[in-house]
């Protein structure tokens, strides 16, 4: 069975193009990654759960990847709060992986504790093949986390089936590690886009005041860029001294062909623009920002 999970917009889908000649630049690079899912528990982690009456939603891999897309681009645009959340998410991924690894190592010892027996870990006879494509590394890092969880579940069900652990222990192992993964997937939803930059924070302008009221004070090491996630984008700072030309028309009775040109900085014309303008999408490399 095959499903495709993709956080790209429809217009970004790959299209067949004819080869370019030597004098032209080569097109953008793309890679293809496939993920194998063995258990229903891991499948649910990928799909998540929609909100319904009396049912709380659960953020799955797909929704997590979509949220990480804007967060990654905002960190690239010098949003210190996006940088801060990237660090928290990276730490949460590391912590979840540590928990899964510790439980898996304990299970491996249990499965090999019986002398005279060789135990093969159970696997699905019809696993799901999932081609995945994300525009930032954290989407893939979330997929790796689910893959680790999937392997743990296989070990848990094997040990339970052959009587090496009881049902309560098995359920506890699946629950504790599953919660660690879901905590990570929930984090991007706590971040809110503000469009603020480190320069805004230094100037304490309206954009900074709004961001601080939303997220609180940003840690100084984050603002100074002395502490960032190991996997984080290169910051691309916009030029603030670029000039814009505002054309002001004269009175209707005057000659319409004559226009008075008034040169001013973008900030002087409309200070509020910077709070809502969309983040520029960078060149794509392997489908990631």
C-alpha positions, 0 to 999 in steps of 0.5 A: 500500500502506498500513500504520499505525504507532501507539505508542498503547495499544488503549484510547487509539484514537480513537472517534467521539463526538457534538459537544459543546454550547457550554457543554461543554469541547471534547475533546482535539486530534488530528492525522494525519500520513502518511509516504511510503517509497520504498525498502526500506532506509527500510522496514527502518528503520521495521520494525526486526528482531526477535531470533532465534537467531544474529541481533541485533535492530535497533531500528526506528522503532516500537520507538524511539517506544514507548521514547521515550514512557516516557522523555518522561513521566519527564522530565516527572516531573522525572527528571534522567536522563530529561532527560539522555537526551533531550539526548543523543538530540536531539544524536544526531538532529542529528548523524545529520541533519548526516551525511545532509545532507552526503552528500546535498549531495555527491550533488546536486553529482555528479548535476548535474556532467554538462553537457547532462544533466538527471537526475531522482531515482529514485522508487518507482512504488508507494511505501508510505503510512504513517499515523503517530501518536506521543505525543511529539515524538521519535517524529516526529523519528525519522520525519523522520530516516528520511524524510531517509535515504529521500531519500538512498537514492533519490539514491544509487541514481540516481547508481549506476544512471547510472554516476556513482558506483561500487558501493562508494561507493554501499554506503558512503553507505547504510551510513554514514548508516544506522548514524547513524540506528540509533545514534539509535534505540538510545539510548532502550534504554540508559536504565532507568526508576528513578522518581528525581527531582531532589529525591531526588538532593538528599536522597541517599535510597535512590531516588537511590542506586539511580539513581546505581548504574544510570546513574552521576553525573548532570551538574550542569547537568542537575540544575540544569536549566540545560541541557536539550534544546531540545525537552523537556517542561514539568517537573511536580513532585509535591507532597511535603507532601500528607497521607495518612490511615492507618486502623489497626484496633483489636484484633478484640475491640474495636468494628469501627466504631471506627477510629483515624486516624493522619495521616502524610505519604506519605513517612513511611508507605511511603518505597519507594512513590515508587520504583515508583509509575507516572508519571501520564499527562498530558493529551494534546495532538495525541497527544503527552505 
